[in-house]
């Protein structure tokens, strides 16, 4: 007899999932989440999440709240975004770290490859974000502060220009769902290969078949939105030391950037000839 077991909403199944641990002590852990991994279980994702791996990792740690449906979580990043997350190992650490995110005293910096070429080198987006009324899976901007929207601020700075796409650094003052993706789309610069917000089409460039093939190859190299949680800074809950972590750009994102560097260099060379 085969039984299709479905865990309830509060049950977390421990799974021996390898974790990329950047730092760990008795109060917290900093992990580097790969793209494609959901942070916590939910509808359609009861297993294979970061939390499933955390519950396994801390199965012998009595202070870790494994019976909590979202144990240790004080912030999240999207499934197809890679990068740094801090995990609280006890209730005191969770409360202290959570207060820093609530009070906007943490440092969170992302690298994003976006469509188009910014006229300016840096800027600030201060526009509320809320759930879309047409598609509940999407977020959108509400410039007039529509009911249900939340204050959202993203500071951005150009790091590298490739003509048709731009590498930008985004520093968060707030941490709303899909914030960078929605704010960049609002500016007319959706993230490269972001299917939910229109970045998985050729939005800039030539009509030549060779260029189309190049972009499609880029989509294949990095088959997700080009967004990486690069740096994370916060105050330690016990020592009150300022802690700062940086993660390397993952291989798929780095290969994508290198392809655009090579393409831009070849295009500039041809223009000179």
MARTORMAR-9737 format. One record per residue (C-alpha): x, y, z; residue in three letters. Coordinates in steps of 0.001 Angstrom, whole numbers, plus 500000, padded with zeros to 6 digits. Example, Ala and Ser with C-alpha at 12.3 -4.5 7.8 and 13.67 -1.06 7.14 Angstrom:
<recs>
512300495500507800ALA
513670498940507140SER
</recs>
This chain:
<recs>
500000500000500000UNK
501416503368498972UNK
500471506426500984UNK
501130509909499610UNK
502069511640502851UNK
501522515395502986UNK
502996517146506025UNK
500878519748507747UNK
501690523447507515UNK
503684523508510759UNK
505638520269510340UNK
509178520463508961UNK
510800517254507717UNK
514548517123508535UNK
516639516496505408UNK
520362515998505057UNK
520817518863502598UNK
524362520250502243UNK
524596523811503552UNK
527164526359502374UNK
528044527703505822UNK
529956530988505726UNK
530067531504509513UNK
528674529838512626UNK
528807530359516395UNK
526534529508519337UNK
523984532203518420UNK
523798532393514659UNK
524796531008511303UNK
525392532772507993UNK
524684530638504926UNK
525134531157501210UNK
521880529994499608UNK
522109528634496069UNK
519684529714493379UNK
516802527282493000UNK
516420526580496722UNK
513247527714498490UNK
513928529189501944UNK
511073527583503893UNK
508384524938503264UNK
505089526044501816UNK
502441525007499315UNK
504123522737496761UNK
507490522913498531UNK
507342520710501617UNK
510845519313501116UNK
514191520407499740UNK
514091523840501359UNK
516769525602503361UNK
514712525124506533UNK
514533521352505951UNK
518326521367505855UNK
518592523572508938UNK
516364521292511022UNK
518608518349510098UNK
521788520310510782UNK
520567521388514233UNK
518821518126515187UNK
521157517680518182UNK
521057521336519264UNK
518447521705522046UNK
518303525498521741UNK
517314525480518054UNK
513499525850517746UNK
512950522949515330UNK
509217522817516138UNK
508805526358514783UNK
507413526262511193UNK
510104528775510158UNK
512891528059512643UNK
515731530563512788UNK
514489532759509953UNK
514727536524510360UNK
514702537382506633UNK
514312535655503266UNK
515487535806499682UNK
513606534507496645UNK
513952530933495403UNK
515899531924492286UNK
518041534543494034UNK
521369533368495423UNK
523327534731498356UNK
523659535420502051UNK
521168534776504846UNK
521640534974508620UNK
519984532264510733UNK
519230532695514453UNK
519959529634516601UNK
517976530650519689UNK
514988532880520543UNK
517157535672521966UNK
519256535890518802UNK
516138535789516634UNK
514550538673518535UNK
517733540783518439UNK
518440540163514747UNK
514778540567513830UNK
514719543981515495UNK
517637545098513321UNK
515798544137510145UNK
512652545843511435UNK
514568549005512366UNK
516480548962509049UNK
519941548935510662UNK
521275545944508720UNK
523392546264505575UNK
522149544331502564UNK
523756544732499179UNK
522785542836496032UNK
524325542618492583UNK
521829542616489718UNK
522204542473485950UNK
519401544517484413UNK
518242545338480913UNK
519156548718479456UNK
521721551417480076UNK
521192553824482981UNK
521695557487482136UNK
522825558199485701UNK
525504556400487727UNK
523430556098490885UNK
519955556746492190UNK
517281556008494751UNK
513829554478494370UNK
511394555393497156UNK
508053553951496042UNK
505681551698498028UNK
505263548081496957UNK
502215545857497362UNK
500686542709495960UNK
499295543003492451UNK
495506543008492216UNK
495678541197488857UNK
498170538476489836UNK
498557537586493503UNK
501939535979492811UNK
503359539309491645UNK
504182542520493446UNK
503928545991491927UNK
504581549626492791UNK
501882551847494290UNK
503165555430493884UNK
500162556831495765UNK
500586554424498662UNK
497555552266497897UNK
495989550405500817UNK
498017547294501561UNK
501248548624500035UNK
504364549069502137UNK
507159551638502227UNK
510065550434500051UNK
513436552065499336UNK
516223550801497059UNK
519502552648496455UNK
521364551641493302UNK
524782552304491774UNK
526136551316488373UNK
529081548913488595UNK
529634547957484958UNK
528015548915481658UNK
527595546550478717UNK
525476548779476481UNK
522378546614476330UNK
522546545472479965UNK
524023546977483139UNK
525452545485486324UNK
524148547436489316UNK
524659547307493061UNK
521387547599494996UNK
521408548514498683UNK
518191547872500556UNK
516772550222503154UNK
513673548035503375UNK
513150544372502546UNK
509856543918500725UNK
508966540853498690UNK
510561541094495217UNK
511661544652496058UNK
514686544974493750UNK
512928543132490934UNK
509866545398491137UNK
511773548664491575UNK
514095547905488644UNK
511119546981486461UNK
509467550272487434UNK
512568552149486237UNK
512330550355482896UNK
515249548057483701UNK
513851544604484571UNK
516349542036485798UNK
517970539901483120UNK
516027536627482701UNK
513425537539485332UNK
510422535698483898UNK
507933537053486436UNK
508745540699485688UNK
509370540602481947UNK
513148540234481844UNK
513223536898480011UNK
512808538505476584UNK
515253540434474428UNK
514447543987475506UNK
517518545831474200UNK
519936545334471345UNK
519953544540467647UNK
517608542389465558UNK
520395540291464102UNK
520033536522464481UNK
523568536296465867UNK
522671538643468746UNK
519424536777469402UNK
521377533528469659UNK
523874535174472005UNK
521128536357474385UNK
519422532958474313UNK
522764531394475221UNK
523006533856478115UNK
519538532828479304UNK
520703529195479236UNK
523914529959481140UNK
522005531716483942UNK
518484530223483861UNK
517053532494486567UNK
516873536185487443UNK
520406537616487620UNK
520293538648491283UNK
522746537782494060UNK
522714538799497742UNK
526355539852497791UNK
526957541369501239UNK
525277541238504644UNK
526059543284507751UNK
524511543312511225UNK
525276543634514947UNK
525984540377516776UNK
523221539625519323UNK
525612538616522107UNK
528915540462521558UNK
527358543512519807UNK
530255543367517363UNK
529586544729513884UNK
529755541738511534UNK
530090541956507762UNK
530064539128505218UNK
530666538993501477UNK
529926536091499143UNK
531487535309495794UNK
529338535707492713UNK
528055532197491845UNK
529302530439488730UNK
526175530915486611UNK
526078534665487289UNK
529842535040486782UNK
529713533153483470UNK
526851535409482383UNK
528865538539483172UNK
531897537163481353UNK
529826536462478244UNK
528601540066478219UNK
532134541381478772UNK
533396539353475826UNK
530471540404473640UNK
530916544085474496UNK
534671543947473877UNK
534164542307470472UNK
531442544801469517UNK
533606547771470503UNK
536530546325468537UNK
534381545923465425UNK
533146549504465770UNK
536746550752465826UNK
537697548905462656UNK
</recs>
